[in-house]
Amino acid sequence: MGRAAIRQDCRVSNEHPTAKGMKMKLNPRLMAALLLVLHVGPLAAQEQFSKIVGSAPVKPVAPQNTLSVPFITWGGDVATFHANGGLDTKANSIYAKQGLKVKLTPGDDFVGQVRDYMSGKSPFLRGTFRMLGQASEVIGSDPRTKPVVVLQLSWSGGDHIVARENLKTLNDLKRDGKKVRIACQQGGPHVGLLYDALTAANLTKADVEIVFVADLTGEKGAAEAFRKDATIDACCVITPDMLGLTGGLDAAGTGAEGTVLNAHVLVSTQNMSRSIADVYAVRSDWFKTNRPTVEKFVAGYLKATEDVLAMRDDFEKTQRMSAEYRALLGMSQQIFGEEVLPTLEVDAHGLLLDCRFVGLPGQIAFFEQKGNLNGFDKKLESALDLATSWGYAKTRNGFDPAGFDYQQLATAAGIKYAAPKASLAGEAVDMFPGDDLDTNTIVSFTISFAPNQTDFSVDRYGAEFNRALQAASTFGGAAVVIRGHADPTKTLVNLIKSGMQKGLITRTGQSGNYTYFTKTAQGSQKLDLQNTRALVELIQGGAFEGTPDSPLQTMQAALNLSLRRAEEVKEAILAYAKSREVNVNVAQLAPVGAGIAEPVISKPNSLEEALQNMRVEFRIVKVNPETLNKSDFDF
């Protein structure tokens, strides 16, 4: 399985493929969990969440000396195990020292969670932010059950959209004629992933056909639907299924050992690292009367996160597993089942590697930091947009943040208070993959401009700037390459002029219908003015220099202009972000010049056609940190 995240926010069936195409049985507890959609077949239609849940009357929370708290099969919940010492609070555990008694209960059946939450069996909900959004009309229908989001556990790095060979980037999800068909589990965590992917490509649900399946994985999951039905173009899957379909994150299926021929990862939360947020929420009525208890729960989790990260990172660094870390992974294996986590060093440890714990700084950034495009307010807006536009809800019913004093929580947790990084700052992203740029592009879009334009006003380009900033924020593990392009017309004109002056180019035909030939060692050869790459190589050879109309100098000037345009766009975006107090990782933005190398129209016949070549292109690009080569972006 490799370092695979086994995300199962909803039920899994009894088998799923591993990376080698073999089968392994899953925990019977998970086999018995309810589906989000019990009454439908493998290809489910969209349903309102209230109909999925059925009758769910609101009752007071039952008195609890021991807190009943759900968990799901995800690395973020391993920190909860550590805080509690197991499913039941152990003496000297973090939660025991906080004065808590907690019983952790299986929560992979999210519909069952919602019913327990509404009935007062448990005041807690555990899921992704978008899953809460899908249930928002139900859980927000009564002031008593309005969710208060108290904790963000992590961001996911183990969820993927796998596609067939004809889909190269997210832009390819929109095509004329027959719609792209995408398999996705109904109501699960990948609904939000798919929503973000479509949004990044400036698309909506109406632009594609979503084939809803019942399970997250297994025989009724998206991977099996993709494998069995060649009309399904893409599927939303967890890491083990991704490996089973493709053979690896950067690989393509060969058709052997259960893989699908030429299936590949279209987008992954390895790059779209701010898409899936895992959270805990509690009922509003219970929070008001039990706030100190919730604060202890959150403080204990934050302390446990630091412990787990220290153990995990020490093993990564030294490749020697401490006894404490081995015990933690062994406990996780026991809880999730050996069928789910067969090995400690690969599977259990890999589950934690795919989990990006946010810790205390992440809580502050998510709940309080102004300008965070993936903070609580923006995620809530997006979750409710998804719920209402996709038919899970008819009305918008929001959530509340807890409003904690995080310095006080840090003291209670016994950890150092650390605020998130300031606006317009961030960690550098290694932004130049070693492979072909087109191969590594996830999604792209362009803006156009006038001849020689190098300034870009907010009034005209504000929408594009917003899209670029949101993409940079959501795709936190990718580079945002800003590529300037120039029109080749002037270079072509000078190539012809200088070539004819030097006798290297001859011309036949009439005005408007000329044919050009170049002299080579093998004789006269037709000059294809549509083949930009060949023309560039011809100019770079230097044979056409020495005349007043130097095509090489014109081409270099176009390259310089295109880079200047890209740099101006970057600066305009940063100024726009600063004026609106929007955070952006400056190191993530890479301005480069493409010059005349990639025209939309190779030989324009009018100014209107030439203007199509004068553009700045935004590309969200996968990052391969082991093979860096800046020249891959250069003209």
C-alpha positions as CSV (number, residue, x, y, z in Angstrom):
1,M,0.0,0.0,0.0
2,G,2.9,2.4,0.5
3,R,2.4,5.4,2.6
4,A,-1.3,5.4,2.1
5,A,-4.0,7.3,3.8
6,I,-7.0,5.1,4.4
7,R,-9.7,7.8,4.6
8,Q,-13.0,6.2,5.2
9,D,-15.4,8.9,6.4
10,C,-18.3,6.7,5.4
11,R,-18.6,3.0,5.2
12,V,-16.2,0.8,3.2
13,S,-17.1,-2.6,1.9
14,N,-15.3,-5.8,2.7
15,E,-12.5,-5.6,0.1
16,H,-10.5,-3.0,-1.8
17,P,-7.6,-3.3,-4.2
18,T,-4.0,-2.6,-3.0
19,A,-1.2,-1.1,-5.0
20,K,-0.4,-4.5,-6.4
21,G,-3.9,-5.4,-7.4
22,M,-4.3,-7.9,-4.6
23,K,-7.3,-7.9,-2.2
24,M,-7.3,-7.4,1.5
25,K,-10.2,-7.8,3.9
26,L,-11.2,-4.8,6.0
27,N,-12.3,-4.6,9.6
28,P,-15.7,-6.1,10.2
29,R,-16.6,-3.1,12.3
30,L,-16.2,-1.0,9.1
31,M,-18.0,-3.5,7.0
32,A,-21.0,-3.1,9.3
33,A,-21.1,0.7,9.2
34,L,-24.1,2.2,7.4
35,L,-23.9,3.8,4.0
36,L,-24.8,7.4,3.5
37,V,-27.3,6.2,1.1
38,L,-28.7,2.8,2.2
39,H,-31.6,2.5,-0.2
40,V,-29.9,3.2,-3.6
41,G,-27.8,1.1,-5.9
42,P,-24.2,1.8,-7.0
43,L,-25.2,4.8,-9.3
44,A,-27.1,7.1,-6.9
45,A,-28.9,10.3,-7.8
46,Q,-28.4,13.5,-5.9
47,E,-30.6,13.6,-2.8
48,Q,-31.4,16.2,-0.2
49,F,-29.6,15.3,3.0
50,S,-32.7,15.5,5.1
51,K,-34.2,12.6,3.0
52,I,-31.0,10.6,3.5
53,V,-31.1,10.9,7.2
54,G,-34.9,10.5,7.5
55,S,-36.6,11.3,10.8
56,A,-34.2,12.8,13.3
57,P,-36.1,14.5,16.1
58,V,-34.1,16.9,18.4
59,K,-33.7,15.7,22.0
60,P,-31.6,17.1,24.9
61,V,-28.1,15.8,25.3
62,A,-28.2,12.9,27.7
63,P,-26.2,13.5,30.9
64,Q,-22.7,12.2,30.4
65,N,-20.1,11.5,33.0
66,T,-18.2,10.0,30.2
67,L,-18.1,11.9,26.9
68,S,-19.2,9.9,23.9
69,V,-17.0,11.2,21.0
70,P,-17.0,9.7,17.5
71,F,-13.8,9.0,15.5
72,I,-13.2,8.2,11.9
73,T,-10.5,6.2,10.1
74,W,-8.0,9.0,9.5
75,G,-4.6,10.0,10.7
76,G,-5.9,13.0,12.5
77,D,-7.8,10.7,14.9
78,V,-4.6,9.0,16.0
79,A,-3.9,12.1,18.0
80,T,-7.2,11.6,19.7
81,F,-6.3,8.0,20.6
82,H,-3.0,9.3,22.0
83,A,-4.7,12.0,24.1
84,N,-7.1,9.4,25.5
85,G,-4.7,6.5,25.8
86,G,-7.1,4.3,23.7
87,L,-10.8,4.1,23.2
88,D,-11.5,4.6,26.9
89,T,-9.6,7.2,28.9
90,K,-6.5,5.6,30.5
91,A,-4.9,6.8,33.7
92,N,-2.1,9.3,33.2
93,S,-3.3,10.0,29.6
94,I,-3.5,13.6,28.4
95,Y,-7.3,13.6,28.8
96,A,-7.1,12.0,32.2
97,K,-4.8,14.8,33.3
98,Q,-7.3,17.3,32.0
99,G,-9.9,15.7,34.2
100,L,-11.9,14.2,31.3
101,K,-13.4,10.8,30.8
102,V,-13.9,10.1,27.1
103,K,-15.3,7.0,25.2
104,L,-14.3,7.1,21.6
105,T,-16.9,5.4,19.3
106,P,-16.7,4.5,15.6
107,G,-18.1,7.3,13.5
108,D,-17.4,6.2,9.9
109,D,-21.2,6.2,9.4
110,F,-21.8,9.9,9.2
111,V,-25.5,9.6,8.8
112,G,-25.5,7.6,12.1
113,Q,-23.4,10.3,13.7
114,V,-26.0,12.9,12.6
115,R,-28.8,10.9,14.1
116,D,-27.0,10.5,17.4
117,Y,-26.2,14.2,17.4
118,M,-29.8,15.2,16.9
119,S,-31.1,12.7,19.4
120,G,-28.6,13.9,22.1
121,K,-26.8,10.6,22.3
122,S,-23.6,12.5,21.6
123,P,-23.0,16.2,21.5
124,F,-20.1,15.8,19.0
125,L,-19.8,15.5,15.3
126,R,-16.6,14.4,13.5
127,G,-16.2,14.9,9.8
128,T,-14.9,17.1,7.1
129,F,-16.0,20.7,6.9
130,R,-17.8,20.0,3.7
131,M,-19.6,17.0,5.2
132,L,-21.0,19.3,7.9
133,G,-22.0,21.6,5.1
134,Q,-23.9,18.8,3.3
135,A,-25.8,18.1,6.6
136,S,-26.2,21.8,7.4
137,E,-29.9,22.0,6.8
138,V,-30.5,19.1,9.2
139,I,-28.1,20.0,11.9
140,G,-28.9,23.7,11.7
141,S,-32.7,23.3,11.6
142,D,-32.9,23.9,15.4
143,P,-30.9,26.5,17.4
144,R,-30.1,23.8,19.9
145,T,-28.2,21.7,17.4
146,K,-26.6,24.5,15.4
147,P,-23.0,23.3,15.2
148,V,-20.1,25.1,16.9
149,V,-16.9,24.2,15.2
150,V,-14.4,23.8,18.0
151,L,-11.3,22.2,16.4
152,Q,-9.6,21.7,13.1
153,L,-7.6,18.5,13.2
154,S,-5.8,18.5,9.8
155,W,-5.7,19.0,6.1
156,S,-5.8,15.9,3.9
157,G,-2.9,14.8,1.7
158,G,-4.3,11.4,0.8
159,D,-7.3,12.0,-1.6
160,H,-7.2,12.1,-5.4
161,I,-9.1,12.4,-8.7
162,V,-7.9,9.7,-11.1
163,A,-8.6,10.1,-14.8
164,R,-8.3,8.3,-18.1
165,E,-5.7,9.3,-20.7
166,N,-7.8,11.9,-22.5
167,L,-8.0,14.1,-19.4
168,K,-4.7,15.9,-18.9
169,T,-5.7,18.9,-16.8
170,L,-8.8,20.1,-14.9
171,N,-9.6,22.3,-17.9
172,D,-10.4,19.1,-19.8
173,L,-13.4,18.4,-17.5
174,K,-15.4,20.7,-19.8
175,R,-15.8,19.5,-23.3
176,D,-18.3,20.1,-26.1
177,G,-20.9,17.4,-26.7
178,K,-20.9,14.5,-24.3
179,K,-20.2,15.5,-20.7
180,V,-17.3,14.1,-18.7
181,R,-18.5,11.5,-16.3
182,I,-17.0,11.4,-12.8
183,A,-17.6,8.8,-10.1
184,C,-17.8,10.1,-6.6
185,Q,-19.2,8.8,-3.3
186,Q,-22.6,10.3,-2.4
187,G,-22.2,12.6,0.6
188,G,-18.6,11.7,1.4
189,P,-15.4,13.7,1.7
190,H,-14.7,13.7,-2.0
191,V,-17.8,15.8,-2.8
192,G,-15.8,18.8,-1.5
193,L,-12.7,17.8,-3.4
194,L,-14.7,17.5,-6.6
195,Y,-16.3,20.9,-5.9
196,D,-12.9,22.5,-5.4
197,A,-11.6,20.9,-8.6
198,L,-14.5,22.2,-10.7
199,T,-14.2,25.7,-9.1
200,A,-10.5,25.8,-9.9
201,A,-11.4,25.2,-13.6
202,N,-14.2,27.8,-13.4
203,L,-16.8,25.0,-13.9
204,T,-20.0,24.0,-12.1
205,K,-21.7,20.7,-11.4
206,A,-23.8,21.3,-14.5
207,D,-20.7,21.1,-16.7
208,V,-20.1,17.5,-15.8
209,E,-22.1,14.3,-15.1
210,I,-21.5,13.1,-11.6
211,V,-22.0,9.3,-11.1
212,F,-22.8,9.0,-7.4
213,V,-21.7,5.7,-5.9
214,A,-22.7,4.3,-2.5
215,D,-19.3,3.5,-0.9
216,L,-16.1,5.3,-0.5
217,T,-14.1,2.2,-1.6
218,G,-14.6,-1.4,-2.4
219,E,-17.1,-3.1,-4.7
220,K,-19.6,-0.2,-4.7
221,G,-16.9,2.5,-4.6
222,A,-15.8,5.0,-7.2
223,A,-12.6,3.1,-8.1
224,E,-14.5,-0.1,-9.0
225,A,-17.1,1.9,-11.0
226,F,-14.2,3.5,-12.9
227,R,-12.5,0.1,-13.5
228,K,-15.7,-1.7,-14.7
229,D,-17.3,1.1,-16.7
230,A,-15.2,2.6,-19.5
231,T,-17.7,5.4,-20.0
232,I,-16.7,6.8,-16.6
233,D,-13.9,9.3,-17.3
234,A,-12.6,10.0,-13.8
235,C,-13.2,9.0,-10.2
236,C,-12.6,10.4,-6.7
237,V,-10.6,8.0,-4.6
238,I,-8.5,7.4,-1.5
239,T,-4.8,6.6,-1.7
240,P,-5.0,2.8,-1.7
241,D,-7.5,2.9,-4.6
242,M,-5.4,5.5,-6.4
243,L,-2.4,3.1,-6.2
244,G,-4.5,0.2,-7.4
245,L,-5.7,2.2,-10.5
246,T,-2.4,4.0,-11.4
247,G,0.5,2.3,-9.6
248,G,1.6,5.6,-8.0
249,L,1.0,9.3,-7.6
250,D,3.2,10.1,-10.6
251,A,2.6,6.9,-12.5
252,A,0.2,5.7,-15.2
253,G,-1.6,2.4,-15.1
254,T,-0.3,-0.3,-17.4
255,G,-3.3,-2.5,-17.4
256,A,-1.4,-5.1,-15.4
257,E,-2.0,-6.2,-11.7
258,G,-5.4,-4.5,-11.5
259,T,-4.3,-1.1,-12.8
260,V,-6.3,0.7,-15.6
261,L,-4.4,1.4,-18.7
262,N,-3.1,5.0,-18.8
263,A,-5.1,5.9,-15.7
264,H,-3.3,8.8,-13.9
265,V,-3.8,11.3,-11.0
266,L,-5.5,14.4,-12.4
267,V,-5.3,16.2,-9.1
268,S,-4.4,15.3,-5.5
269,T,-4.6,16.8,-2.1
270,Q,-0.9,16.5,-2.1
271,N,-1.1,19.6,-4.3
272,M,-4.7,20.8,-3.5
273,S,-3.6,20.8,0.1
274,R,-6.2,23.1,1.5
275,S,-9.3,21.4,0.1
276,I,-10.3,18.8,2.8
277,A,-10.4,20.2,6.4
278,D,-11.1,17.7,9.2
279,V,-13.0,19.2,12.1
280,Y,-14.9,18.5,15.4
281,A,-18.1,20.3,16.1
282,V,-20.5,20.3,19.1
283,R,-24.1,21.2,19.6
284,S,-24.8,24.8,20.5
285,D,-26.9,24.1,23.5
286,W,-24.4,21.7,25.0
287,F,-21.5,24.1,24.2
288,K,-23.1,26.9,26.2
289,T,-23.3,24.8,29.4
290,N,-20.1,22.8,28.9
291,R,-17.6,25.2,27.4
292,P,-14.9,24.4,30.0
293,T,-15.2,20.7,29.1
294,V,-14.8,21.5,25.4
295,E,-11.8,23.7,26.1
296,K,-10.1,20.8,27.9
297,F,-10.9,18.5,25.0
298,V,-9.4,20.9,22.5
299,A,-6.4,21.6,24.7
300,G,-5.7,17.9,25.2
301,Y,-5.9,17.3,21.4
302,L,-3.4,20.1,20.7
303,K,-1.0,18.7,23.2
304,A,-1.4,15.2,21.7
305,T,-0.8,16.6,18.2
306,E,2.6,18.0,19.2
307,D,3.5,14.6,20.7
308,V,2.4,12.7,17.7
309,L,4.3,15.0,15.3
310,A,7.5,14.8,17.3
311,M,7.3,11.0,17.3
312,R,6.4,10.8,13.6
313,D,9.1,13.2,12.5
314,D,11.7,11.6,14.6
315,F,11.0,8.2,12.9
316,E,11.2,9.9,9.5
317,K,14.5,11.5,10.3
318,T,16.3,8.6,12.1
319,Q,14.4,5.6,10.6
320,R,14.4,4.2,14.2
321,M,11.0,3.8,15.8
322,S,10.8,4.7,19.4
323,A,8.9,2.4,21.8
324,E,6.3,5.1,22.4
325,Y,5.7,5.6,18.7
326,R,5.5,1.9,18.1
327,A,2.9,1.6,20.9
328,L,0.9,4.4,19.4
329,L,0.9,2.9,15.9
330,G,0.1,-0.5,17.4
331,M,-2.9,1.0,19.2
332,S,-4.1,2.6,16.0
333,Q,-3.6,-0.7,14.2
334,Q,-5.7,-2.5,16.8
335,I,-8.5,0.1,16.7
336,F,-8.7,0.5,12.9
337,G,-7.9,-3.2,12.4
338,E,-4.9,-5.1,11.0
339,E,-6.8,-5.6,7.8
340,V,-6.8,-1.8,7.3
341,L,-3.2,-1.2,8.7
342,P,-1.3,-4.4,8.0
343,T,2.1,-3.0,9.0
344,L,3.2,-0.3,11.4
345,E,6.3,1.0,9.5
346,V,4.5,1.5,6.2
347,D,0.8,1.6,6.6
348,A,0.2,3.0,10.1
349,H,3.1,5.5,9.7
350,G,2.0,6.3,6.2
351,L,-1.5,7.1,7.4
352,L,0.1,9.9,9.6
353,L,2.3,11.1,6.8
354,D,-0.8,11.8,4.6
355,C,-2.3,13.8,7.5
356,R,-1.2,17.4,7.8
357,F,-1.9,18.3,11.4
358,V,-2.5,22.0,11.8
359,G,-1.7,22.4,15.5
360,L,-2.2,25.6,17.5
361,P,-1.0,28.0,14.8
362,G,-3.4,26.3,12.4
363,Q,-6.4,26.8,14.7
364,I,-5.6,30.5,14.9
365,A,-5.2,30.8,11.2
366,F,-8.4,28.9,10.5
367,F,-10.7,30.5,13.0
368,E,-9.2,34.0,13.4
369,Q,-6.7,35.1,10.8
370,K,-8.0,37.9,8.6
371,G,-7.5,37.4,4.9
372,N,-7.2,33.6,5.1
373,L,-9.0,32.3,1.9
374,N,-9.2,28.9,3.4
375,G,-10.2,30.0,6.9
376,F,-13.5,29.4,8.7
377,D,-15.6,32.1,7.0
378,K,-14.5,31.2,3.5
379,K,-14.8,27.5,4.1
380,L,-18.3,28.0,5.5
381,E,-19.4,30.1,2.6
382,S,-18.0,27.5,0.2
383,A,-19.6,24.6,2.1
384,L,-23.1,26.2,2.0
385,D,-22.6,27.1,-1.6
386,L,-21.9,23.4,-2.3
387,A,-24.9,22.2,-0.2
388,T,-27.4,24.5,-1.8
389,S,-26.2,24.4,-5.4
390,W,-25.7,20.6,-5.4
391,G,-29.1,19.9,-3.8
392,Y,-28.1,18.7,-0.3
393,A,-29.9,21.6,1.2
394,K,-32.6,24.1,0.2
395,T,-31.7,26.7,2.8
396,R,-28.4,28.1,4.1
397,N,-27.9,27.1,7.7
398,G,-24.4,28.2,9.0
399,F,-22.2,27.2,11.9
400,D,-20.4,29.2,14.6
401,P,-16.8,29.3,15.5
402,A,-16.0,28.6,19.2
403,G,-14.2,31.9,19.8
404,F,-11.6,30.4,22.1
405,D,-8.8,32.3,23.8
406,Y,-5.8,30.5,22.2
407,Q,-3.2,31.8,24.6
408,Q,-5.3,30.5,27.4
409,L,-5.7,27.1,25.6
410,A,-1.9,26.9,25.0
411,T,-1.4,27.4,28.8
412,A,-4.0,24.7,29.5
413,A,-2.4,22.4,27.0
414,G,1.1,23.0,28.3
415,I,2.4,24.0,24.9
416,K,4.1,27.1,23.5
417,Y,1.8,29.7,22.1
418,A,2.7,30.4,18.5
419,A,0.7,32.6,16.1
420,P,0.4,31.8,12.4
421,K,2.7,33.6,9.9
422,A,1.8,37.1,8.9
423,S,0.1,38.2,5.7
424,L,2.0,38.1,2.4
425,A,4.5,35.6,3.8
426,G,5.0,31.9,3.8
427,E,7.2,29.0,3.2
428,A,9.0,28.7,-0.1
429,V,7.5,26.2,-2.5
430,D,10.0,24.4,-4.8
431,M,8.2,25.4,-8.0
432,F,10.0,24.0,-10.9
433,P,9.3,20.3,-11.6
434,G,11.8,18.3,-13.6
435,D,9.4,16.9,-16.1
436,D,7.5,18.6,-18.9
437,L,5.4,21.7,-17.9
438,D,2.3,20.5,-19.6
439,T,2.5,17.1,-17.8
440,N,2.7,18.8,-14.5
441,T,-0.1,21.4,-15.1
442,I,-3.2,20.8,-13.0
443,V,-5.3,23.7,-14.3
444,S,-4.7,26.9,-16.2
445,F,-6.4,30.1,-17.3
446,T,-5.4,33.3,-19.1
447,I,-5.9,37.1,-19.2
448,S,-5.4,39.2,-22.3
449,F,-3.9,42.7,-22.8
450,A,-3.1,45.3,-25.3
451,P,0.1,45.6,-27.4
452,N,3.1,46.6,-25.1
453,Q,0.8,46.7,-22.0
454,T,2.7,46.1,-18.8
455,D,0.3,47.5,-16.2
456,F,-2.8,45.6,-15.0
457,S,-5.5,47.5,-13.2
458,V,-7.7,45.9,-10.4
459,D,-10.8,47.3,-12.1
460,R,-10.2,45.3,-15.2
461,Y,-8.5,42.2,-13.8
462,G,-10.0,41.9,-10.3
463,A,-11.9,38.7,-11.0
464,E,-8.8,37.0,-12.4
465,F,-6.7,38.2,-9.5
466,N,-9.3,36.7,-7.1
467,R,-9.2,33.4,-9.0
468,A,-5.4,33.3,-8.9
469,L,-5.3,34.1,-5.1
470,Q,-7.9,31.4,-4.3
471,A,-6.1,28.9,-6.5
472,A,-2.8,29.7,-4.7
473,S,-4.5,29.2,-1.3
474,T,-6.4,26.0,-2.1
475,F,-3.4,24.4,-4.0
476,G,-1.0,25.1,-1.2
477,G,1.3,22.2,-2.3
478,A,1.6,23.5,-5.9
479,A,3.3,26.4,-7.7
480,V,1.3,29.2,-9.3
481,V,3.3,29.9,-12.5
482,I,2.5,33.2,-14.1
483,R,3.7,32.9,-17.7
484,G,3.8,36.0,-20.0
485,H,3.4,35.5,-23.7
486,A,4.1,37.8,-26.7
487,D,2.9,37.9,-30.2
488,P,5.3,36.5,-32.9
489,T,4.2,38.7,-35.8
490,K,7.0,41.3,-35.6
491,T,9.6,38.5,-35.2
492,L,8.2,36.7,-38.3
493,V,8.2,39.9,-40.3
494,N,11.9,40.5,-39.4
495,L,12.8,36.9,-40.2
496,I,11.4,37.2,-43.7
497,K,13.0,40.6,-44.3
498,S,16.4,39.7,-43.1
499,G,16.3,36.3,-44.8
500,M,15.4,37.8,-48.2
501,Q,18.0,40.5,-47.8
502,K,20.7,37.9,-47.2
503,G,19.4,35.6,-49.9
504,L,18.5,32.8,-47.4
505,I,14.8,33.0,-48.1
506,T,13.0,33.1,-51.4
507,R,9.3,33.8,-52.1
508,T,6.8,32.7,-54.6
509,G,3.1,33.5,-55.2
510,Q,1.0,36.6,-54.9
511,S,0.3,39.1,-52.1
512,G,-1.7,37.4,-49.4
513,N,-0.8,34.0,-50.6
514,Y,3.0,33.8,-50.5
515,T,5.0,30.6,-50.1
516,Y,8.5,30.9,-48.6
517,F,11.5,28.7,-49.0
518,T,14.8,28.5,-47.1
519,K,18.2,27.5,-48.5
520,T,19.7,24.5,-46.8
521,A,22.7,22.2,-47.4
522,Q,20.2,19.7,-48.9
523,G,18.6,22.4,-51.2
524,S,15.5,24.5,-51.1
525,Q,13.0,23.7,-48.3
526,K,9.5,25.1,-47.7
527,L,9.3,27.4,-44.7
528,D,6.4,26.5,-42.5
529,L,5.3,29.7,-40.8
530,Q,2.9,27.8,-38.6
531,N,5.7,25.8,-37.0
532,T,6.8,28.2,-34.3
533,R,9.3,25.8,-32.6
534,A,11.2,25.2,-35.9
535,L,11.2,28.9,-36.6
536,V,12.6,29.7,-33.2
537,E,15.4,27.1,-33.7
538,L,16.1,28.6,-37.1
539,I,16.4,32.2,-35.7
540,Q,18.6,31.0,-32.8
541,G,21.0,29.6,-35.3
542,G,22.2,33.1,-36.0
543,A,22.3,32.9,-39.8
544,F,19.8,35.8,-40.2
545,E,21.8,38.3,-38.1
546,G,23.7,41.2,-39.6
547,T,20.8,43.2,-41.0
548,P,18.8,46.1,-39.6
549,D,15.8,43.8,-39.0
550,S,17.3,41.3,-36.6
551,P,14.8,38.6,-35.8
552,L,17.0,37.3,-32.9
553,Q,16.9,40.7,-31.3
554,T,13.2,41.1,-31.9
555,M,12.6,37.6,-30.4
556,Q,14.7,38.5,-27.3
557,A,12.8,41.7,-26.9
558,A,9.5,39.8,-27.0
559,L,10.9,37.4,-24.3
560,N,11.9,40.3,-22.1
561,L,8.5,41.9,-22.6
562,S,6.7,38.7,-21.7
563,L,8.7,38.3,-18.5
564,R,8.1,41.9,-17.6
565,R,4.4,41.4,-18.1
566,A,4.4,38.3,-15.8
567,E,6.3,40.2,-13.1
568,E,3.9,43.1,-13.3
569,V,1.0,40.7,-12.9
570,K,2.6,39.2,-9.9
571,E,3.1,42.6,-8.3
572,A,-0.4,43.7,-9.2
573,I,-1.8,40.5,-7.5
574,L,0.3,41.1,-4.4
575,A,-0.9,44.8,-4.2
576,Y,-4.5,43.6,-4.7
577,A,-4.1,41.0,-1.9
578,K,-2.5,43.6,0.5
579,S,-5.3,46.1,-0.2
580,R,-7.9,43.5,0.8
581,E,-5.9,42.0,3.6
582,V,-5.8,38.7,1.9
583,N,-2.9,36.3,2.8
584,V,-0.8,34.9,0.0
585,N,2.4,32.9,0.0
586,V,4.7,35.1,-2.1
587,A,7.2,32.3,-2.7
588,Q,4.4,30.3,-4.4
589,L,4.1,32.7,-7.3
590,A,6.6,32.3,-10.1
591,P,6.6,34.8,-12.9
592,V,8.3,33.6,-16.1
593,G,8.5,34.7,-19.7
594,A,7.5,32.4,-22.6
595,G,8.2,35.0,-25.3
596,I,6.8,34.0,-28.7
597,A,7.2,30.3,-28.1
598,E,3.6,29.3,-27.6
599,P,1.3,31.5,-29.7
600,V,-2.4,30.8,-29.8
601,I,-2.3,31.7,-33.5
602,S,1.1,31.0,-35.0
603,K,0.8,33.4,-38.0
604,P,-1.8,36.1,-37.2
605,N,-3.5,37.6,-40.2
606,S,-5.0,40.6,-38.3
607,L,-4.6,42.6,-35.2
608,E,-7.5,40.8,-33.7
609,E,-5.7,37.5,-34.1
610,A,-2.4,39.0,-32.8
611,L,-4.2,40.2,-29.7
612,Q,-5.0,36.5,-28.8
613,N,-1.3,35.9,-28.4
614,M,-0.8,38.8,-26.1
615,R,-1.6,37.2,-22.8
616,V,-0.6,36.2,-19.3
617,E,-1.3,32.6,-18.4
618,F,-1.8,31.2,-14.9
619,R,-0.8,27.6,-14.4
620,I,-1.3,25.6,-11.2
621,V,1.6,23.2,-11.4
622,K,2.4,20.0,-9.5
623,V,5.7,20.2,-7.6
624,N,8.3,17.5,-7.6
625,P,10.8,18.6,-5.0
626,E,13.4,16.0,-6.0
627,T,14.0,17.2,-9.5
628,L,14.2,21.0,-9.8
629,N,14.9,22.6,-13.1
630,K,13.9,26.2,-13.7
631,S,14.7,26.1,-17.4
632,D,11.7,23.8,-17.8
633,F,9.6,27.0,-17.7
634,D,11.9,29.1,-19.8
635,F,11.4,29.9,-23.5
